[in-house]
Amino acid sequence: MKIRILESIASSVEGGFGPGDVVDWGDKKEAEHLIKTGVAEPAREKRGRKETATPPDVHETASLD
């Protein structure tokens, strides 16, 4: 079950995670318990536009004045 961590936690099986980390928690029952206690929330898929980078039109050059 995918969850978003709200507080820092560590597990001997899953590892250590910090706030904002999205993890696929192996045991669904444990994941639901973490959500119920407020340590995590269900991870929602982001829908919408993907952000992409575009190359600049002008190339900058260094000058020594």
Backbone as JSON, one array per atom type, in Angstrom:
{
  "sequence": "MKIRILESIASSVEGGFGPGDVVDWGDKKEAEHLIKTGVAEPAREKRGRKETATPPDVHETASLD",
  "N": [[0.86, -1.17, 0.0], [0.63, 2.17, -0.91], [1.86, 4.92, 0.84], [2.13, 8.24, 2.28], [4.57, 9.56, 4.24], [4.26, 11.31, 7.29], [5.55, 11.91, 9.65], [8.86, 11.44, 10.93], [10.02, 8.13, 10.77], [11.22, 4.83, 11.61], [11.86, 1.52, 10.57], [12.71, -1.84, 11.1], [12.32, -3.59, 9.06], [11.25, -2.17, 6.79], [12.82, 0.17, 6.66], [14.21, 3.53, 7.1], [12.38, 6.6, 7.12], [11.44, 9.93, 6.16], [9.46, 12.96, 6.69], [7.14, 13.53, 4.07], [8.1, 11.58, 2.34], [7.16, 9.13, -0.02], [6.14, 5.89, 0.13], [5.99, 2.39, -0.68], [4.44, 0.51, 1.34], [5.01, -2.63, 2.69], [3.31, -4.33, 4.32], [-0.07, -4.26, 4.44], [-1.84, -4.01, 6.61], [-0.22, -2.87, 8.62], [0.35, -0.45, 7.34], [-2.2, 0.73, 7.25], [-2.56, 1.05, 9.97], [-0.58, 2.95, 10.55], [-1.65, 5.12, 9.16], [-4.05, 5.47, 10.54], [-3.11, 6.27, 13.06], [-2.01, 8.7, 12.48], [0.56, 9.03, 11.56], [1.09, 8.67, 8.95], [-0.33, 9.16, 5.64], [-2.71, 8.19, 3.12], [-1.23, 7.75, -0.06], [-1.75, 9.76, -2.81], [-2.21, 9.71, -6.31], [-0.65, 12.03, -8.41], [-2.31, 14.02, -10.63], [-2.44, 15.54, -13.8], [-0.61, 18.07, -15.56], [2.68, 17.26, -16.66], [5.77, 18.47, -15.55], [8.19, 19.94, -17.57], [11.48, 20.62, -18.76], [12.75, 23.23, -20.79], [15.11, 23.94, -23.31], [17.22, 26.86, -23.17], [16.94, 29.7, -25.41], [18.96, 31.5, -25.93], [22.46, 31.49, -25.75], [24.57, 31.92, -23.06], [27.58, 33.72, -22.55], [30.74, 34.09, -21.0], [32.33, 37.1, -20.04], [35.24, 39.12, -19.79], [35.57, 42.02, -18.49]],
  "CA": [[0.0, 0.0, 0.0], [1.43, 3.4, -0.98], [1.53, 5.91, 1.85], [3.02, 9.39, 2.4], [5.0, 9.67, 5.63], [4.07, 12.65, 7.85], [6.53, 12.06, 10.73], [10.02, 10.54, 10.75], [9.87, 6.8, 11.36], [12.2, 3.82, 11.2], [11.39, 0.16, 10.71], [13.79, -2.77, 10.8], [11.99, -4.27, 7.8], [11.02, -1.22, 5.7], [13.87, 1.17, 6.62], [13.91, 4.82, 7.71], [11.73, 7.54, 6.22], [11.19, 11.27, 6.7], [8.22, 13.59, 6.23], [7.02, 13.76, 2.63], [8.47, 10.41, 1.57], [6.09, 8.24, -0.46], [6.69, 4.54, 0.14], [5.07, 1.28, -0.88], [4.59, -0.24, 2.58], [4.77, -4.04, 2.4], [2.19, -4.91, 5.07], [-1.22, -3.36, 4.34], [-2.39, -3.8, 7.95], [0.66, -1.9, 9.27], [0.15, 0.83, 6.66], [-3.47, 1.27, 7.72], [-2.34, 1.47, 11.36], [0.18, 4.2, 10.49], [-2.59, 6.14, 8.73], [-5.0, 5.67, 11.64], [-2.44, 6.97, 14.16], [-1.59, 10.03, 12.03], [1.97, 9.05, 11.19], [1.12, 8.66, 7.48], [-1.61, 9.34, 4.95], [-2.7, 7.46, 1.84], [-0.59, 8.51, -1.15], [-2.64, 9.97, -3.95], [-1.48, 9.95, -7.55], [-0.77, 13.39, -8.93], [-2.83, 14.05, -11.99], [-2.28, 16.85, -14.41], [0.51, 18.23, -16.49], [4.03, 16.96, -16.21], [6.66, 19.6, -15.71], [9.34, 19.62, -18.4], [12.42, 21.71, -18.94], [13.0, 23.58, -22.18], [16.44, 24.55, -23.43], [17.16, 28.3, -23.42], [17.18, 30.09, -26.8], [20.2, 32.29, -26.02], [23.59, 30.92, -25.01], [25.33, 32.94, -22.35], [29.03, 33.59, -22.59], [31.42, 34.88, -19.98], [33.18, 38.15, -20.58], [36.15, 39.69, -18.82], [35.67, 43.47, -18.72]],
  "C": [[0.9, 1.23, 0.0], [0.92, 4.4, 0.04], [2.54, 7.06, 1.8], [3.3, 9.57, 3.89], [4.85, 11.12, 6.1], [5.05, 12.95, 8.98], [7.68, 11.09, 10.48], [9.77, 9.23, 11.47], [10.98, 5.89, 10.85], [11.62, 2.44, 11.48], [12.54, -0.77, 10.35], [13.56, -3.48, 9.48], [11.94, -3.29, 6.63], [12.13, -0.18, 5.56], [13.45, 2.46, 7.31], [13.35, 5.79, 6.69], [11.48, 8.86, 6.93], [9.9, 11.84, 6.15], [8.24, 13.88, 4.73], [7.41, 12.58, 1.77], [7.24, 9.59, 1.21], [6.7, 6.85, -0.6], [5.59, 3.52, -0.14], [5.27, 0.35, 0.31], [4.17, -1.68, 2.34], [3.55, -4.64, 3.06], [1.04, -3.92, 5.1], [-1.81, -3.03, 5.71], [-1.55, -2.77, 8.71], [0.48, -0.51, 8.65], [-1.14, 1.49, 7.12], [-3.36, 1.75, 9.17], [-1.58, 2.8, 11.41], [-0.73, 5.36, 10.07], [-3.55, 6.49, 9.87], [-4.38, 6.48, 12.78], [-1.91, 8.35, 13.76], [-0.13, 10.14, 11.66], [2.12, 9.11, 9.67], [-0.27, 8.95, 6.95], [-1.56, 8.55, 3.65], [-2.07, 8.35, 0.76], [-1.56, 8.58, -2.31], [-1.77, 10.23, -5.18], [-1.71, 11.39, -7.98], [-1.27, 13.29, -10.36], [-2.67, 15.45, -12.53], [-1.09, 16.88, -15.33], [1.82, 17.82, -15.84], [4.89, 18.18, -16.47], [7.87, 19.17, -16.53], [10.23, 20.85, -18.53], [12.6, 21.97, -20.43], [14.37, 24.24, -22.26], [16.31, 26.05, -23.72], [17.48, 28.6, -24.88], [18.52, 30.79, -26.96], [21.28, 31.61, -25.18], [24.36, 32.05, -24.34], [26.81, 32.66, -22.47], [29.63, 34.49, -21.52], [32.27, 35.95, -20.64], [34.04, 38.71, -19.45], [36.31, 41.16, -19.15], [36.53, 44.12, -17.7]]
}
